[in-house]
């Protein structure tokens, strides 16, 4: 799915994406923003990359983010609750060179378009570590609202950190799109 004026395209995962994932060494900055430990980052490993690809394929809505013809990350909706018409969003870019360029914001906007139109969802939420200011700015610019805080919910690098819950409703996204 692609907005004609966008340089970001979302597509289904393909076998070749494992090789792209393999080509990116884990970034300490990106791993830390996910809440991972940076003192023992895994080395690129093709089996690990194949598991990553299969993990993506196991989610009902999982897309590869393509920028300028190059796969640069993934976005997915998970924890789908059909009765309450809600899901949780997760996004990740593969390398630091892709951060701060609006790629994530465009991928999220396209994902929300799909979630609220094609999937008929009422609500999409996410969790983000309170120190991940770059991601929080992105989510706010996409229309997400800080709804609550799980205090000291994540143990990262020897300290407790808060987890923010952010959400957006279908009508809020629609109002932003008009």
TORTOR-950121 format. One record per residue: residue number from 1; residue in one letter; y, z, x of N, C-alpha, C, O in turn. Coordinates in steps of 0.1 Angstrom, whole numbers. Layout:
N
[node NUM, "A", [Y, Z, X], [Y, Z, X], [Y, Z, X], [Y, Z, X]]
...
# end
This chain:
178
[node 1, "X", [-12, 0, 9], [0, 0, 0], [12, 0, 9], [13, 7, 19]]
[node 2, "X", [22, -8, 5], [34, -9, 14], [46, -13, 6], [46, -21, -3]]
[node 3, "X", [57, -7, 9], [70, -10, 4], [75, -22, 12], [75, -21, 24]]
[node 4, "X", [79, -33, 6], [83, -45, 14], [94, -43, 24], [95, -50, 34]]
[node 5, "X", [103, -33, 21], [114, -30, 30], [110, -20, 41], [118, -16, 49]]
[node 6, "X", [97, -15, 41], [93, -5, 50], [85, -11, 62], [79, -21, 61]]
[node 7, "X", [86, -4, 73], [78, -7, 84], [65, 1, 85], [57, -1, 94]]
[node 8, "X", [63, 9, 74], [51, 17, 73], [42, 12, 63], [46, 9, 51]]
[node 9, "X", [30, 10, 66], [19, 6, 57], [8, 17, 57], [5, 23, 67]]
[node 10, "X", [3, 19, 45], [-8, 28, 43], [-21, 20, 40], [-20, 11, 31]]
[node 11, "X", [-32, 22, 47], [-44, 14, 44], [-56, 23, 46], [-55, 34, 52]]
[node 12, "X", [-67, 19, 40], [-80, 26, 42], [-84, 27, 56], [-81, 17, 64]]
[node 13, "X", [-91, 37, 60], [-96, 38, 74], [-107, 27, 76], [-115, 24, 67]]
[node 14, "X", [-107, 22, 88], [-117, 12, 93], [-123, 17, 106], [-118, 25, 112]]
[node 15, "X", [-135, 11, 109], [-142, 15, 121], [-133, 15, 133], [-135, 24, 142]]
[node 16, "X", [-125, 5, 135], [-117, 4, 147], [-107, 16, 149], [-102, 18, 160]]
[node 17, "X", [-104, 24, 138], [-95, 35, 139], [-101, 46, 148], [-93, 54, 154]]
[node 18, "X", [-114, 47, 150], [-120, 57, 159], [-115, 54, 173], [-112, 63, 181]]
[node 19, "X", [-115, 41, 177], [-110, 38, 190], [-96, 41, 192], [-92, 45, 203]]
[node 20, "X", [-88, 38, 182], [-73, 42, 183], [-72, 57, 185], [-64, 61, 194]]
[node 21, "X", [-79, 65, 177], [-78, 79, 178], [-83, 84, 192], [-76, 92, 198]]
[node 22, "X", [-93, 77, 197], [-98, 80, 211], [-88, 78, 221], [-87, 85, 232]]
[node 23, "X", [-79, 68, 219], [-69, 64, 229], [-58, 74, 231], [-50, 73, 240]]
[node 24, "X", [-56, 83, 221], [-46, 93, 222], [-52, 106, 227], [-60, 112, 220]]
[node 25, "X", [-47, 111, 238], [-50, 125, 242], [-44, 135, 233], [-32, 132, 229]]
[node 26, "X", [-50, 145, 230], [-44, 155, 221], [-31, 160, 227], [-30, 164, 239]]
[node 27, "X", [-20, 160, 219], [-7, 164, 223], [-5, 179, 221], [-8, 184, 210]]
[node 28, "X", [-1, 187, 231], [1, 201, 230], [11, 204, 218], [9, 214, 211]]
[node 29, "X", [22, 196, 217], [32, 199, 207], [26, 197, 193], [28, 205, 184]]
[node 30, "X", [19, 186, 191], [13, 183, 178], [2, 194, 175], [2, 198, 163]]
[node 31, "X", [-6, 197, 184], [-17, 207, 182], [-10, 220, 178], [-15, 227, 169]]
[node 32, "X", [0, 224, 185], [7, 237, 182], [13, 237, 167], [13, 247, 160]]
[node 33, "X", [19, 226, 163], [25, 225, 150], [14, 226, 139], [17, 230, 128]]
[node 34, "X", [1, 222, 142], [-10, 224, 133], [-15, 239, 133], [-23, 242, 125]]
[node 35, "X", [-11, 246, 143], [-16, 260, 144], [-27, 261, 154], [-34, 272, 154]]
[node 36, "X", [-29, 251, 162], [-40, 251, 172], [-36, 257, 185], [-24, 259, 188]]
[node 37, "X", [-46, 261, 193], [-43, 266, 206], [-42, 255, 216], [-49, 245, 216]]
[node 38, "X", [-32, 256, 225], [-29, 245, 234], [-34, 248, 248], [-33, 240, 257]]
[node 39, "X", [-41, 260, 250], [-45, 263, 264], [-58, 256, 267], [-62, 255, 279]]
[node 40, "X", [-66, 251, 258], [-78, 244, 261], [-80, 232, 251], [-89, 231, 243]]
[node 41, "X", [-71, 222, 253], [-71, 210, 245], [-83, 202, 248], [-87, 201, 260]]
[node 42, "X", [-89, 196, 238], [-101, 188, 240], [-97, 175, 247], [-86, 169, 245]]
[node 43, "X", [-106, 170, 256], [-104, 157, 262], [-107, 146, 252], [-115, 148, 243]]
[node 44, "X", [-101, 134, 253], [-105, 123, 244], [-121, 121, 245], [-126, 121, 256]]
[node 45, "X", [-127, 120, 234], [-141, 119, 233], [-145, 110, 221], [-141, 113, 210]]
[node 46, "X", [-152, 99, 223], [-155, 89, 213], [-163, 96, 201], [-161, 92, 190]]
[node 47, "X", [-172, 105, 204], [-179, 111, 193], [-170, 119, 185], [-171, 119, 172]]
[node 48, "X", [-161, 126, 191], [-151, 134, 183], [-142, 125, 175], [-139, 128, 163]]
[node 49, "X", [-138, 113, 180], [-130, 104, 172], [-138, 98, 161], [-133, 95, 150]]
[node 50, "X", [-151, 95, 163], [-160, 91, 152], [-161, 101, 141], [-161, 98, 129]]
[node 51, "X", [-162, 114, 145], [-163, 125, 135], [-150, 126, 127], [-150, 128, 115]]
[node 52, "X", [-138, 124, 134], [-125, 124, 127], [-125, 113, 117], [-120, 115, 106]]
[node 53, "X", [-129, 101, 120], [-129, 90, 111], [-138, 92, 99], [-134, 90, 88]]
[node 54, "X", [-150, 98, 101], [-159, 101, 90], [-153, 112, 81], [-154, 112, 69]]
[node 55, "X", [-147, 122, 87], [-140, 133, 80], [-129, 127, 71], [-128, 131, 59]]
[node 56, "X", [-121, 117, 76], [-111, 110, 68], [-118, 103, 56], [-113, 104, 45]]
[node 57, "X", [-128, 96, 59], [-135, 88, 48], [-141, 97, 38], [-143, 92, 26]]
[node 58, "X", [-144, 110, 41], [-150, 119, 31], [-140, 124, 21], [-143, 130, 11]]
[node 59, "X", [-127, 121, 23], [-116, 126, 14], [-114, 115, 4], [-113, 103, 7]]
[node 60, "X", [-111, 119, -9], [-110, 109, -19], [-97, 100, -17], [-97, 88, -21]]
[node 61, "X", [-86, 106, -12], [-75, 98, -9], [-70, 101, 5], [-64, 111, 8]]
[node 62, "X", [-74, 92, 14], [-71, 93, 28], [-67, 79, 33], [-74, 70, 32]]
[node 63, "X", [-55, 79, 40], [-50, 66, 44], [-46, 67, 59], [-42, 77, 64]]
[node 64, "X", [-47, 56, 66], [-42, 54, 79], [-28, 50, 78], [-25, 40, 70]]
[node 65, "X", [-19, 56, 86], [-5, 52, 87], [-4, 41, 97], [-7, 43, 109]]
[node 66, "X", [2, 30, 94], [4, 19, 103], [19, 16, 104], [26, 15, 94]]
[node 67, "X", [23, 15, 117], [37, 13, 120], [38, 1, 130], [33, 2, 141]]
[node 68, "X", [45, -10, 126], [46, -21, 135], [33, -27, 138], [31, -32, 149]]
[node 69, "X", [23, -26, 129], [10, -32, 131], [0, -23, 139], [-11, -26, 141]]
[node 70, "X", [5, -11, 143], [-3, -1, 151], [-6, 11, 142], [3, 17, 136]]
[node 71, "X", [-19, 15, 142], [-23, 27, 135], [-16, 39, 143], [-18, 40, 155]]
[node 72, "X", [-9, 48, 136], [-2, 59, 143], [-5, 72, 137], [0, 82, 142]]
[node 73, "X", [-13, 73, 127], [-16, 86, 121], [-24, 85, 108], [-29, 74, 104]]
[node 74, "X", [-24, 96, 101], [-32, 96, 88], [-24, 105, 78], [-17, 115, 82]]
[node 75, "X", [-26, 102, 65], [-21, 110, 55], [-32, 111, 44], [-39, 102, 42]]
[node 76, "X", [-33, 123, 38], [-43, 124, 28], [-39, 134, 17], [-31, 143, 19]]
[node 77, "X", [-45, 132, 5], [-44, 142, -6], [-58, 148, -7], [-68, 141, -8]]
[node 78, "X", [-58, 161, -7], [-71, 168, -8], [-70, 179, -18], [-59, 181, -24]]
[node 79, "X", [-80, 186, -20], [-81, 197, -30], [-76, 193, -43], [-69, 200, -50]]
[node 80, "X", [-81, 181, -47], [-77, 175, -60], [-82, 183, -72], [-94, 186, -72]]
[node 81, "X", [-73, 187, -81], [-77, 194, -93], [-73, 185, -104], [-62, 185, -108]]
[node 82, "X", [-83, 179, -110], [-81, 169, -121], [-75, 176, -134], [-67, 170, -140]]
[node 83, "X", [-80, 188, -137], [-76, 194, -149], [-61, 198, -148], [-53, 195, -157]]
[node 84, "X", [-57, 203, -137], [-43, 207, -135], [-34, 196, -129], [-22, 197, -127]]
[node 85, "X", [-40, 184, -126], [-34, 173, -121], [-25, 176, -109], [-13, 174, -109]]
[node 86, "X", [-32, 182, -99], [-25, 186, -87], [-34, 183, -75], [-46, 181, -76]]
[node 87, "X", [-27, 181, -63], [-34, 180, -50], [-26, 185, -39], [-14, 188, -41]]
[node 88, "X", [-32, 186, -28], [-25, 191, -16], [-23, 180, -6], [-33, 172, -4]]
[node 89, "X", [-12, 179, 0], [-9, 168, 10], [-11, 173, 24], [-7, 185, 27]]
[node 90, "X", [-16, 165, 33], [-17, 167, 47], [-14, 154, 54], [-18, 144, 50]]
[node 91, "X", [-6, 156, 65], [-3, 144, 73], [-3, 147, 88], [-1, 159, 92]]
[node 92, "X", [-7, 137, 96], [-7, 139, 110], [-4, 126, 118], [-10, 116, 114]]
[node 93, "X", [5, 127, 127], [7, 115, 136], [-1, 117, 149], [-3, 129, 153]]
[node 94, "X", [-5, 106, 155], [-14, 107, 166], [-7, 110, 180], [-13, 116, 188]]
[node 95, "X", [5, 107, 181], [12, 109, 194], [27, 113, 192], [33, 110, 182]]
[node 96, "X", [32, 119, 202], [46, 124, 201], [56, 113, 201], [67, 115, 195]]
[node 97, "X", [53, 101, 206], [62, 90, 205], [65, 85, 191], [75, 79, 188]]
[node 98, "X", [57, 89, 181], [59, 86, 167], [67, 96, 160], [70, 94, 148]]
[node 99, "X", [69, 107, 166], [77, 118, 159], [92, 115, 158], [97, 108, 167]]
[node 100, "X", [98, 119, 148], [113, 118, 147], [118, 104, 144], [130, 101, 146]]
[node 101, "X", [109, 95, 140], [113, 81, 137], [113, 77, 122], [115, 66, 119]]
[node 102, "X", [110, 87, 114], [110, 84, 99], [96, 79, 94], [95, 76, 82]]
[node 103, "X", [87, 78, 103], [73, 73, 99], [67, 82, 90], [62, 78, 79]]
[node 104, "X", [67, 95, 93], [60, 105, 84], [67, 106, 70], [61, 106, 60]]
[node 105, "X", [80, 105, 70], [88, 106, 58], [84, 94, 49], [82, 95, 37]]
[node 106, "X", [84, 82, 55], [80, 70, 47], [66, 71, 42], [63, 67, 30]]
[node 107, "X", [57, 75, 50], [43, 77, 46], [41, 87, 35], [33, 84, 25]]
[node 108, "X", [48, 98, 36], [48, 108, 25], [54, 102, 12], [48, 104, 1]]
[node 109, "X", [65, 95, 13], [71, 89, 1], [61, 80, -6], [60, 80, -18]]
[node 110, "X", [55, 71, 2], [45, 62, -4], [33, 69, -10], [28, 65, -21]]
[node 111, "X", [29, 80, -3], [18, 88, -9], [22, 95, -22], [14, 95, -31]]
[node 112, "X", [34, 100, -22], [38, 106, -35], [40, 96, -46], [36, 99, -57]]
[node 113, "X", [44, 84, -43], [45, 73, -53], [31, 71, -59], [30, 70, -71]]
[node 114, "X", [21, 70, -50], [8, 68, -55], [2, 80, -63], [-4, 78, -73]]
[node 115, "X", [5, 92, -58], [0, 104, -64], [5, 105, -78], [-2, 109, -88]]
[node 116, "X", [18, 103, -80], [24, 105, -93], [23, 93, -103], [22, 95, -115]]
[node 117, "X", [22, 81, -97], [21, 69, -106], [6, 66, -108], [1, 68, -119]]
[node 118, "X", [-1, 61, -98], [-15, 57, -100], [-24, 68, -103], [-33, 66, -112]]
[node 119, "X", [-23, 79, -97], [-32, 90, -99], [-28, 99, -111], [-36, 107, -116]]
[node 120, "X", [-16, 98, -115], [-11, 106, -127], [-10, 121, -124], [-11, 129, -133]]
[node 121, "X", [-8, 125, -111], [-7, 139, -108], [6, 144, -113], [16, 137, -115]]
[node 122, "X", [6, 157, -115], [18, 165, -120], [25, 172, -108], [37, 174, -108]]
[node 123, "X", [17, 175, -98], [22, 184, -87], [15, 180, -74], [3, 178, -74]]
[node 124, "X", [22, 180, -63], [16, 179, -50], [22, 191, -42], [35, 193, -42]]
[node 125, "X", [14, 198, -34], [19, 208, -26], [14, 207, -12], [6, 198, -9]]
[node 126, "X", [18, 216, -3], [14, 216, 11], [16, 229, 17], [23, 238, 11]]
[node 127, "X", [10, 231, 28], [12, 244, 36], [18, 239, 50], [13, 229, 55]]
[node 128, "X", [27, 247, 55], [33, 244, 68], [36, 257, 75], [42, 266, 69]]
[node 129, "X", [34, 257, 88], [37, 269, 96], [53, 270, 96], [59, 260, 98]]
[node 130, "X", [58, 282, 95], [72, 284, 94], [80, 280, 106], [92, 277, 105]]
[node 131, "X", [73, 279, 118], [80, 275, 130], [80, 260, 132], [86, 255, 141]]
[node 132, "X", [73, 253, 123], [72, 238, 124], [85, 232, 117], [84, 225, 107]]
[node 133, "X", [96, 234, 124], [109, 230, 118], [110, 215, 116], [116, 210, 106]]
[node 134, "X", [105, 207, 125], [105, 192, 123], [98, 188, 110], [104, 180, 102]]
[node 135, "X", [86, 194, 108], [79, 190, 96], [86, 195, 83], [87, 188, 73]]
[node 136, "X", [92, 207, 84], [99, 213, 72], [111, 204, 69], [113, 202, 57]]
[node 137, "X", [118, 200, 79], [130, 191, 76], [125, 178, 69], [131, 173, 60]]
[node 138, "X", [113, 173, 74], [108, 161, 68], [104, 163, 53], [107, 155, 44]]
[node 139, "X", [97, 174, 51], [92, 177, 37], [104, 179, 28], [104, 175, 16]]
[node 140, "X", [114, 186, 32], [126, 189, 24], [133, 175, 21], [137, 173, 10]]
[node 141, "X", [133, 166, 31], [140, 153, 28], [132, 145, 19], [137, 135, 13]]
[node 142, "X", [119, 148, 17], [110, 141, 8], [110, 147, -6], [104, 142, -16]]
[node 143, "X", [118, 158, -8], [119, 164, -21], [111, 177, -23], [112, 183, -34]]
[node 144, "X", [103, 181, -13], [95, 193, -14], [105, 205, -14], [115, 205, -8]]
[node 145, "X", [100, 216, -22], [108, 228, -23], [100, 239, -17], [87, 240, -19]]
[node 146, "X", [106, 248, -10], [99, 260, -4], [97, 269, -16], [106, 275, -22]]
[node 147, "X", [84, 271, -19], [81, 279, -31], [76, 294, -28], [77, 302, -36]]
[node 148, "X", [72, 295, -16], [67, 309, -12], [63, 310, 2], [62, 300, 9]]
[node 149, "X", [60, 322, 6], [56, 324, 20], [44, 333, 20], [44, 344, 14]]
[node 150, "X", [34, 329, 28], [23, 338, 31], [26, 344, 44], [25, 338, 55]]
[node 151, "X", [30, 357, 44], [35, 364, 56], [23, 366, 65], [12, 370, 62]]
[node 152, "X", [26, 363, 78], [17, 366, 89], [3, 361, 85], [-7, 368, 87]]
[node 153, "X", [2, 348, 81], [-11, 343, 76], [-18, 335, 87], [-30, 331, 85]]
[node 154, "X", [-11, 332, 98], [-18, 324, 109], [-16, 331, 122], [-5, 334, 126]]
[node 155, "X", [-27, 332, 129], [-27, 338, 143], [-26, 326, 153], [-36, 319, 154]]
[node 156, "X", [-15, 324, 159], [-13, 313, 168], [-8, 318, 181], [3, 324, 182]]
[node 157, "X", [-14, 314, 192], [-10, 318, 206], [-6, 332, 207], [4, 336, 213]]
[node 158, "X", [-15, 341, 202], [-13, 355, 204], [-3, 362, 195], [1, 373, 198]]
[node 159, "X", [2, 355, 184], [11, 361, 175], [9, 357, 161], [3, 346, 159]]
[node 160, "X", [13, 365, 152], [12, 362, 137], [24, 353, 133], [35, 355, 138]]
[node 161, "X", [21, 343, 125], [32, 335, 120], [30, 333, 105], [19, 333, 99]]
[node 162, "X", [42, 331, 98], [42, 328, 84], [37, 314, 80], [40, 305, 88]]
[node 163, "X", [31, 313, 69], [28, 300, 63], [36, 297, 51], [36, 306, 42]]
[node 164, "X", [43, 286, 51], [51, 283, 39], [43, 274, 29], [35, 266, 33]]
[node 165, "X", [45, 277, 16], [40, 268, 6], [52, 260, 1], [62, 266, -3]]
[node 166, "X", [50, 247, 0], [61, 238, -5], [54, 229, -15], [43, 226, -14]]
[node 167, "X", [62, 226, -25], [57, 217, -36], [67, 208, -41], [79, 210, -40]]
[node 168, "X", [62, 198, -48], [71, 188, -55], [64, 184, -68], [51, 183, -68]]
[node 169, "X", [71, 183, -79], [66, 179, -92], [69, 164, -95], [78, 159, -89]]
[node 170, "X", [61, 158, -103], [63, 144, -106], [77, 140, -110], [82, 131, -106]]
[node 171, "X", [83, 148, -119], [96, 145, -124], [107, 146, -113], [116, 139, -113]]
[node 172, "X", [105, 155, -104], [114, 157, -92], [113, 144, -83], [123, 139, -79]]
[node 173, "X", [101, 140, -81], [99, 128, -73], [105, 115, -80], [112, 107, -73]]
[node 174, "X", [103, 114, -93], [108, 103, -100], [124, 103, -100], [130, 92, -99]]
[node 175, "X", [130, 115, -102], [144, 116, -101], [150, 111, -88], [161, 105, -87]]
[node 176, "X", [143, 115, -77], [147, 111, -64], [146, 96, -61], [154, 90, -54]]
[node 177, "X", [136, 90, -68], [133, 75, -66], [143, 66, -74], [144, 55, -70]]
[node 178, "X", [149, 72, -84], [158, 64, -92], [172, 63, -86], [181, 56, -92]]
# end
